[in-house]
Each structure stands twice: as C-alpha cells, then as structure tokens.
Amino acid sequence: MLRFNNPKQAIGNEAGLLSGVLDMLGSDYGKFSISRESLHKITTKDKVYNECVKQIFHFDEDGDGTIKKNILKSMGRSWKETRLRLYNDFYKPIFTIEQNIEHRPLKIDREHWRSFLDYRAKDETKEKCRKNAINRSKLYTHTGCSKSFARRIKEESE
C-alpha cells in the first residue's frame, strides 16, 4: 500500500520499492520502444501503468491525476536514461551504420535500433543532446542516499 504526502509524492519504505520498479519498467524496451523519438509518442504508457504499477502497488488515485503523472514522469526519466546509456555503450562513431546496427544490444530489434540511430544522427537531435549535456553538467548531484527528499522529510517528522 503506497502512501503519499501533500504534494502527492510517494513516502515510506514502499516509495523505495516503487522507485526501483519504475526504473525497471522504464528501461524495459519491450514496454517502451527505444525507437520512439519522444516519450509523448509512446502509446503503451497507460497500459504499463494499469497492468504493472496498479497491479503491484495499491493506492487511491487522486482526482487531478498528479500521482499518475508523477509515476509516468519517473518511468519516462528511466526510459531516457536507458536510451542515453545504450547509445553511449553500443554506438561507435568509427563504425559504419551497418556495423553499429550489428553492434546493437542483443534484446533490441534491428529495425528499432536503426530507427534510434537515425534519430540520433539528425542535426536537431545532436543540438538538443549538446544543450542537455551542458545543462546536466550544471546540476547538483544528490549523494545523500537513494531515498527521495519526500521520504526523508516524512521520516524526520515521525
């Protein structure tokens, strides 16, 4: 049973389990295709939410959908991070496109990987990646532990 604070962030030990499950779901290429250009174009989000998250965790939905939005945002973050990690680990600039397709992760379909590499090769994608890298370098790295701030605040108030 998940509990939430006033800003509708998951709290308690269950929040840590939720975070791990959302990371796992967001990095599952069977549920979230790597070949989509944007998370907004992934049509399986609601299905994964209903068939996976709602089956594992029990909680009351809020009227304005904030809880669902936060959960989908977390899965989306994991999806984006997975794509970046896979690209950095498997794409080799010295390879031809065909060599890079053959060098894909084993569980990713050849055409999905090709589509992903085509997306990454676009000038507008390269520019967006360059800007995102600059912005990420400016972020403060949270090294306290794996607990969210919402969980820490709740525990400290008890």
Secondary structure, 3 states (H helix, E strand, C coil): CCEECCCCCEECHHHHHHHHHHHHHHCCCCCCCCCCCCHHHCCCHHHHHHHHHHHHCCCCCCCCCHHHHHHHHHHHHHHHHHHHHHHHHHCCCCCCHHHHHHCCCCCCCHHHHHHHHHHHHCHHHHHHHHHHHHHHHCCCCCCCCCCCHHHHHHHHHC
